[in-house]
Amino acid sequence: MDNEKVVDLRREAKRLRIKRFSRLRKQELFNRIRTARNILDEEIPEIDSPVLRSTSYVKPQEPSKEKDIKQEIRELEEMLGLRQSSRPKIPEMKITNPEEVERDYCLIKDMSRLLRRLVTKVRGISCFLS
């Protein structure tokens, strides 16, 4: 490094196409040239990987447009009331008296409890008979 002049180092930097070297000091210029040479002088590693080849684009199949159109027409007719809905209608409940609601809730709860007991007994009998 001591025997090389800055002018020679700048020529070498220009030959190696190093950018922004004009304002560097001798040591910095030498370090840049050394790293540029190291990168350029290294052997290119051989990579054993499969070569990816381009394939033709396969467009995904779209659902039948006729079915979509018929479905939309059916939904519009149902909304306008021109066709009976295929879905069962849920009856509207009007809550007028909170006591009636509480009574109905307790009745449903008791019935579900009785139904669970009945199912358990039927299962027990069916296991016994099998």
Secondary structure, DSSP 8 states (H G I E B T S, - for coil): -TTS-HHHHHHHHHHTT-SS-TT--HHHHHHHHHHHHHHHHS----------------------HHHHHHHHHHHHHHHHTSS--SS----------HHHHHHHHHHHHHHHHHHHHHHHHHHHHHHHH-
